[in-house]
Amino acid sequence: MACANLALHFRILIMSVMIFAATFCVGDTDPLDVAAINSLYVALGSPPLQGWKPTGGDPCVEQWQGVSCVFSNITALQLGSMNLSGQLGSNLDFPSIIEMDISNNSIGGTIPSTLPSTLKRLSLSENKLNGSIPDALSMLIQLTELSLNNNHLTGQIPDVFLQFTSLTNMNLSGNNLSGQLPPSIVNLSSLTTLHLQNNQLGGTLFVLEDLPLQNLNIENNLFSGPIPPKLLTIPEFRKDGNPFNTTIIHSPPAAAPSPEAMVPSPSPTPSTEKSHGKGAKSPSMTMKAPTPLITRSSFEVKNMVWWIAGFGIIIFIALGICLFMCWYCKRRPRSKNYEEHKDMDVYIDEEKGQGSKLPPLQQALPHPLPIISGENFISPAKSTKVIEGGKQIITSSIRVYSVALLQQYTDSFSQENYIGEGTLGPLYKGELPDGKLLAVRKLNASMVQNHEQFLQLVFSISKIQHPNIVKLLGYCTEHSQWLLVYEYCSNGTLHDALHTDDNTRVKLSWNERIQVSLGAARALQYLHENFQPPVVQRNFRSSNVLLNDKMEVCVSDCGLGSLLSSEQVVTAQGYDAPEFESGSYTQKSDVFSFGVVMLELLTGRKAFDRWRPRGEQSVVRWAVPQLHDIDALSEMVDPSLNGAYPPPPMKSLSRFADVISSCLQHEPEFRPAMSEIVQDLLRITSSLG
């Protein structure tokens, strides 16, 4: 009896545990997952997927088709070959998803600019996706498999693979991708399979030679140059359909090879393809005999190849001697100065004028700006002498940061530190160990041609020093990343202050708006009239007017206008001057853009707002005809000011409108210089008391 009771109690205990476990494991789906899957369902055009809904629902409990969960989180979407169409939408913010397979459908549109950072496997292949591969891919550092093949993707492969150490398989084939392979691809230390066939990719393959590839397909592209010898050892290497140079670059041998080693084995069928294939499998250089020589005797062929090889070796040695002499002659003139700084760990204390050894910790910190002369010497001094055109110019303490250090400051360029995406590239916030904040601008890879151009750019903008211009603190060029480090402005942009609905945003009074105009005008006056050579900003708009913790204006991106193409300047819709349509962009074009920003300060409207009625979308077209109408002018003022003007109310307002009108003249020659605008704004400021 006692045993029976014990067994009954045990069964009851087991059932209770199972009920509790089931309740724990099946709970309601995470609301973030529900919102993301609802949004995806609507973007796909509400397809007939079992259980899916446009709003609400419980995907995990209701076991929606293609959805896998762990507890209350969606961890996988397996929607391959389900005849889906529509688009992916803009909200794929699944907080815990690991796998997303939406392959072999008919989905169009672009790849979303935000993707779940938890993804390990992403397959969007065999669809109709268009546009470029987004830079947001850089956030998916846990990826092991990436398949975007057989779509209609265009543009370059983005340079986003800096931290992709787990990626093993990548398939981008069957698209219309162009340009060269991105430099950061060298960081794919686990990549074993790479398929790039059937694109328009070009350049050389040297970025691939140190990867652990076992399967590489680059057929039908535009790759050129020699084939790196390491690639020839890949078990599955397909390369047909590329305009390669048939020479295979390799390290020079210790001894001259015998003629026999330089001649391909005779073949009964002189097939070019087979001969080339045989050479591709050999790590030694193979010279393919021209077709007319096939009928000659073996001795004649061997003799000619021997002479060609010998002549090539002589040229190689001569070239090496010339390069050494050029290097030696270039190095000698600076030997005297170099002796003064040859110890890289000597720190020059500017206050005491003494030198001392850096402690190990300080030696690990970034060095100042190097000499921009084609050589890689980095002076340890806090102020650096930069050689340009035979002159020595003292720059401020511009620091050279490593990628690792900037990753530490920005939490690996996390989404929490993402400030926004500008025309030049994404911007991130960084924090130093002492709490000081930085702003890190990552220039788009396509904007910089090479390392020398970037260093020259850094040197140029490091000389721009003005209280109303954001100060450059340093830069980074590691792994071909073009990163600029600026001081951080804690009160954000003028665009956010004027146009966001956030209650925490900075609210500008009338007096503050005039001060903002004055500060921005002084910055442009400095660039146009005081700095040598003069600088055209080319990208002046309210999102590039920053406010620091003292509400002082700091204009950003100064000196970077040369990186912008005509199409990128046009994308600043609402700010471009009329003459830009004819390809002209001068200082007076900056004046026009400044006038547009003044209109934003006056009216509180965006430069271009597509949500307004057609006749009011462009603030210039809407406002300019009314600037000299006193009654209309008072109606144009930003409603958020609530009529708060200093007495007399219309005097400073009408003068402000006059300055705007002069800046927005259709003909560039009728627009004033920035120095005149500064004087006009100073007169308005003085009238306010």
N, C-alpha and C positions, 0 to 999 in steps of 0.2 A: 504493500500500500504506500509506504513511504517512498519507494522507488518510483511508483507511478506518479505521485504528486511532484516529485523532483523532476521527472521527465516533462510533465505538463508545464511547470514553471520555466523550464529551460526553453521549451518551444515558444512560450509567450515572450520570453526575453529576446529570442532570436527574431521573432516577428516584429517586435517593437524597434529593435535596432535597424531592421531592413526598412521599416516605414520611415524612421527618422532619416536614414541615409538617402532614401528616395526623395524625401522632401527637401533635403539639403542640396542634392545634385540637380534637381530639375527646376530650381527657382526661376523667377521671372527674368527675362532677357534684359541685359544692360540697356538702359534707355538710349545711350549713345549708339549702340549697335542697331537698335530699332529705328532711330532717326536716319542712320546711314543707309540701311537696307530699304526703307521706305523711299528715300530719295533716289536710290539706284533703280528701284522698280518703276518709278515715274519716268526717269530719264530713258529707260529702256522701252518706254511706250506701253507699260502695263501688259507684258506678255502673259500667256496662260501658264504660269508657274504655280504649281499646287501650293496653296496656303498663303502666297504672297499678297500683300495689301499695300495700298498707297499711303495709309496712315495707321499707326498703332499696330496691334498684334503682338504675338509672342513667338518669334521664330524658333527658339530653342524648345519650348514646351510643345508647340504645335507641329514641330518637325517639318518646317517649310522645305520644299524641294531644293536640293542642292546645297543645303545649309548644314554645317557641322558645328557643334558647340562643345565646350568644356565648361561644366557648371552653367553659369549664366552669360557666358561670353561666346560670341561667334568667332570661331577660329579658322574656318575654311568656307569658301564659296566654290563649288564645283559645278559650273554651268556650261561646260564645254559641249559643243554640238547640240545645242537646244534651239536652233533656228531663231536666235535673238536678233533684234535690230535696234534702232534708236541710238542713243549715246550713253556714255558712262556718267555724264553729269559732272558736278563739281564737288559733291560731298561723298567721299569714300573714307570718312574718318572713323573706320572701325578700330576701336582701341586695342584689340587683342588678336586681330586676325593674323594668321601665319601663311595661309595659302589662298591664292585667288586664281582660279582657272576659268577664264571666260573665252577660251579659244574656239576656233572653228565655228564662228557665227557670222553675222552680217552687220556688226556694230560699227557705226561711223563716228564722225566728230573727232575731237582731239583727245589725247591722253590727259587726264586731269592734272592740274598744276600742283595739287596736294595729294599725296599717297600715304597710306598707313606705314609708319616707320617700323612696325613690327613684322612686316612681310618677310618671309624667307623664300617663297616660291611665287612668282608672278608670271602668268602666261596670258597674253592678249593676242596671240598669233592667229593667223587665218581670219582676219576681220577686214574692215574697210576704214581703219583709223587713218587720219591724215594729220597734217601739221608736223611740228618737230617734236623730238623727244624732250620732255621738260627737264630743266635743271633741278626740279624737285626730286629727281631720282637720287640725288646725292644724299637724301635723308634715309634711304633704304640700305643702310650699311650691314644689315643682317642677311641680305639676299644670298641664297645659294644657287638659285636658278632664275634666269630671266629670259623670256621668250616673247619677242615683239615681231617675229618674222611674218612675211607675207601680208603686209598692210600697204598703206600708201604714204608712209612717213617720209618726210623730206628734211633738208638741212643737214647740219653736221651732227655727229655723235657728241653729246655734251661732255665736257671735261669734269666728270663728277665721281671718278672711281678711286679717289684718294684713300678711302677707308674700307673698300670692298674686299677685305681679306678672306671672306668666306665664299665668295662667288666661284662656283665650279663650272657652271654651264651658262653660256650666253649665246642667244641666237637672234641676230638682227637682219637676217637674209631676206631677200625678196622685197625690198623697199626701194626708195629713191634717195637714199642717204648719200651725201657728198662730202667733200673736204678730206682732210687727213685724219688719221687716227689720233685721238686725244692723248696728250702726254701722260695723264694720270693712269692710263691703262697699264703702265708698268707696275702699278701697285697691286694688280690682281694676282696675288701670290698663290692662290689655290685654283686658278682657272685651268681646266683640262680640256674643255670643249668650247671652241669659238667658231661660229658660222656667220660669215659676212658676205656670202656669195650673192650675185645678182643685185648689186647696188651701183653707185657711181663714185665709190670711194677711191681716193688717190694717195699720192705720196709714197713713202717707203715703209718698210715693215720692221724697222729696227726696234720699235717700242715693244715688239712681241718676242724678241729673241731670248729673253731671260725668263719667260713664263713657262710653267710646267705643262705645256700643251701636249695632248695626246691625239687630238683631233682638230685640225684647222682647215677650214674651207673658205677660200677667198676668190673663188672663180668668178669670172665675168665682172670685173671691176676695172679701175684705171690705175692700179698700183704699178709703180715704175721703179727704176733704180735696180741695184743688185739685190739678190736674195741673201739675207743673212745665213751663214752656214749652219747655225744651230737649228734653224727651222727645217732644214733638210733631214734632220734626224727624227722628226715627228712621225710616228707610225702612220697616221692618216693625214696626209697633207695634200690638198687639192688647190691648184693655182692657175689652171688653164684660163685663157681669156683675159690676160693682163699684159700690158706692153712692157714687160720686164726687160732690163738689160741682161743679156745672157751671162755676163760676168758674175761670178760668185765671189764676194769679198771675204777674205779670210786673213788670218795673221800670216805674215811671210814665213816660209819654211826656213829651217836652220841651214839646210843645204839645198842647192839647186836641184829640182827634180829631174829625173832622167827623161829623155825624150819619150820613152815608152809610156811613162806615167801620164804624159800630156796628151796622148792620142787615144781617141775612143776606140773601143774594140771593133774590129771590122764586122759588119753585119751584112748578111745576104741581101736584105732589103734596106736600102738607104733611106729609111723613114725619119724625117726630121723630128717627129714627135717622139719616136722611140729613142733616138739619140739624145734628145733633150732630157727625156725621163731618166735615162741611164746616168747622165751627168748629174742630175738633181739628187740622186741617191748617194753620190760619192762626195766625201768631204773635201776632196782635192779639186783644184781648178781643172775645168774641162774646156778645151778649145774645140768648137764644132767646125769641122772642115767645110769650106765653101763648096757648093755643088759642082763647079767646074773641075775641082781637083779630084773628084771621085775616080776618074779614069786614069789618074797618074799612078805611078808605082808607089808601093808602100814606102820605099826609101825616100822618094822625093817629098812625100807628105811629111814624114818624120823630120826630114832636114829643114823644111820650111817652118814647121811648128817649133823646132828647136831655136831657129833664129828669131822668130817672133817672141818666144819666151825670154830669150836672153836679152833682146832689146827692151822688153817690158821691165825686166829686173833692173837694167841700167837706168831707165827713166825713173823707176821707183826710188832708187838710191839717190839720184841727182835731186829729185824733188824733196827727199828727206833732208839733204844737205842744205838746200835753199831755205826750207822752212826753219831749220835750226839757225842759220845765219840771220834770217829776218827776226827771229825771236831774240837772238843774242844782241843784235844792234838796237832793237827796241828797248831792251832791258838796261843797256849800259847807261844811257843818259840819266836814269833816275837812281843809279846806284848810290850816289852821295846822299840824296834825301832819304833813300831807303834805309841806309845805315842808322839814321836817327830814329827810325821806328821799327826796326827789324824784330824786336821782341813783341809779339802780339799780346802778351799778358801784362804790359806796362800801362798803367793808368795815369793820365796826366790830370792832376788836381788843378782846376782852373783858378780856384781861389788862392791856393797856396803857391801855385807855380812849381810844384814838386812832383816827381814821379815816384810811384810805389807799386809793388806787386799786388795784383788783384787777388783777393781770397778766392778759393774755388767756386763759391756760390756766385760771386760777381762775374767770374769768367764765363759762367754759363748763361749770363744775361745777354740779350742781343747787342750787337755792335752798332756803331753809328754808320752813316751813309758811306759806302765805299767810293774810291776815286773812280770817276766815270771816264776811263781812258782805255777801255778794252781789256784791262788787266784786273785781276781779282784780289789785289791787295786791299785789306780793310784796316784803316787806321784805328787804333784803340782809343784815340783821344775823344773827348766829349764833343769838341768841335772839330770838324774835318775839313782839310784843305782839298778842294775839288779842282782838278785840272781841266780847263776848257779853253781851247783856242790859245794856249800858251799862257793864260792868266791863272792866278791862284785866287779862288774866291772862297771866303769863309762862310760855311753854311751853319745853320742852327743844328742842334743835336738830333739829327734824324736817325732813328734806330732801325736796325735790320732784325726783324723777328723771324723765328722759325715757325713752321706750320704747327709743330707740336705745342709751342708756347701759345699760339693764338687759339688752338683747340682747347687748351686749358682755360684760357680767359673767356672763351665763348661757350664753354660746355659742349665742345665738339660741334660748334655751329648749330646748336639745338634750335628747335622751333620756338622755344620760350625766349630765345635771344634774337629771333628774327625780327628786324625792324620793318623791312619792306623791300620791294623790288623796284629799282629805278631803271632809267634808260641804260645806264652803264653796267648794271648788275645788282645782285642782292646786297643788303646792308645788315650787319649784325652788331649787337651790343656785346661788349666784353668788359670784364671786371678784373682789375689787377688785385693781387693779394692784399694791398693796402686799402682796397675799397674804391680806388679811382676808376672811373668808367671810360671806356674807349668805344669808338665806332669803327668797325672793320668793313671796308668796301671790297667785295670780290668782283673785279672787272671781268666781264664776259671774255672768254678765251679768244673769241674771234676779233676782238678789238685791238689786240696787241700782236704784232707780227713776230717779235723775237725779244730776247733778253736785253739786248742793247737798246732797243727802242724804249722798253719799259724803264730802264735805268735813266735814260736821258729824260724821260717824262718826269720821273721822281725828282731828278735834279732841278728841272725847270720849276715844278710847282713848290719845291721846298724853299725857293726864293721868294714866293708870294707871302708877304707878311703884312697883315693889316688887322686891326681890332675887329672889323666886321666881316672877316673871312675866316672860315673854319681852318684851323691850323693842322697841317700834316705833322704827325708824330713819328711815323715810320712806315716800313713796307716789308713785304715778303715775296720772294721769288722761288721758293723751294718747290720742286716737283712741277715747275712751269705754272704755278699758281700766281696770278697777278693780284696781290692783296695790298691795299692802302689802309693805313691806320691813322685815324683822325681823333681829335678831341671830341668828347661827347657833349651834345647839347640837350639838357634834361627836359626842356619844355617843348620838345618836338618841333614840328614844322608849322609854318604859317598856314599852309593848306589845312592841316588838322584843326588848328585854332579857329579857322573861319568856317569850315565846311562839315565837321563831324557833329553828330548829335549827342555825343557822350557828355554827360553832365560834369565829368571831371576835367573836360578840356579847358584850356586857358581862354578866358573871355577878355577881349581887348576893348578898352575904352577908346573914345575918339582921339584923345591926346596920345595914347599908346600907338594907335594906328599911324599917326603922323610921324612918331619917333621910329616906328618900324620902316616907314618909307624913307626917312632920312638916313637910317643906318644902311639900308640896301643901296640907296643912291650913292653913298660914300664908298661902298665896296666897288660898285661899277666905275665910279670916277677914278678910283685908284688903279683898276685894271686897264681902263682906257687911256688915262692921261698921265699917270705917275709911274706906272711900272714900265720897265724897258726890257724887251720889246713889248709894245701894247698887247693886251690879251682880250680877245672877244669871248665872252662867256658861252654863248651859243645854246645854253640850256637853262636860261633864267626863267623860273616859274615859282609859284608859291610853295611847292613841295621842296624846293632847294633853298628856301629862306628859313633858316633855323633860329630858334630862340633858346638862349642859355638860361642858367638858373637866375640870372639877374635881368631876364627879359631883354637882353641885348641881342641885336641881329647878328647872325653869322651866316654868310652866303656859302653854300657848299658847291663842290664839283668845279671849282675855279681852276682853270688851266687844263681841264680834261676835254674841252670842246673839240680838240683836234681828233679825238677818237670817234666822234659821232659821224655817222654817214648822213647823207641828205635824208634818207628815209627815216632815220631815228630822230632827227630834228623835227620832222613833220609829225611824228607821233605825239609830240607835245601839243596836242590839238587845242587851238584857241590862243596860242602864244606866238605863232609864227607871223612875221611881218609880211606885207603884200609882196615885197620884192623877192621873197624866198622862192616864189613860184618860178622865177627866171634863173634860179641857181645862185643868187647873190645873198651873202650874209655878212654884214659888217657891224661895226660898233653901233650904228644907228638902228640896226635890227635888235640889238640888246635894249636900246632905248624904247623901242616899241613894246617888247616883252615886259619891260619895267612898267610901262603905262598900263598894260593888262593887269599886272599884279596890283597896281594902285586902284584899278577899277574893282578888283576883288575886295580890297580893303574898304572901299567906299560903299559897295552894294551888298557885300556878303555873299555874292553869287560866285559860282565856279566860272572859270574861263570858258568852258564849254560844258553844257549840261543837257544831255540828250533826253532827259525826262521832262524838260520844259516844252512849252509850245514851240513850234518850228521857228517862229520869228524871234524867240527869246533864248534859243539854245546858245548862241554866241553872245557873250556879254558885251563884246565890242560893238557888234551890229545893233544890239538892242540899246546900249547906253549912249553911244557917241552922239546921235541926233538930239539927245535930251540934255547934254551937259551944260548948255548955255540957256536953258529954260529954267528960271528960278523955281517955278512951281513944280515942274517935273523933277527937278534935282532933289528937292526935299522928299519927294515920294520914292526916289531911287535908293535912299540911304538904307543901310542894313537895318532891318527891323529889330535885331537883337540889341541895338544901341538904345532903343526905347526913347528916341528923340533927345538923348543926353548930349547936347553940344554946349560948349562954353559960350557965354554971351560976348558979342552979339552972335546969334546962332548961325547966320548965313555967311558971315564974312570969311571965316577960315574954310568953310565948305565950298564957296564959290571959287576961292583961290586954288583950293585943292583940285577942283574940277578943271580949272584953267591949265594946271600943270599936266593933268591927264590928257586933256585935249591936244596939247602941244606934242606930247609923246606919241600920240596915235595918229599923227599926220600921215596921209597916204604916201606922200613922197618923202623919201629918207632925208633929202637935203633940208627939208623944212622942220625936221625934228631937232630940238636943242641938244647941246652937248651935256653930258652928265654933270659937269661943273656948274652949268647954269641951273640945272634942276636942283642941285644941292642948295644953291643960293636962294632959289624960290621957296624951298621947303624950310630953310632957316628963317626966312621972313615970316612964313606962316607960324612957325614955332614961337618966334618972338612976339607975335600978335596974341598968342594964347597966354602970355605972361608966364 
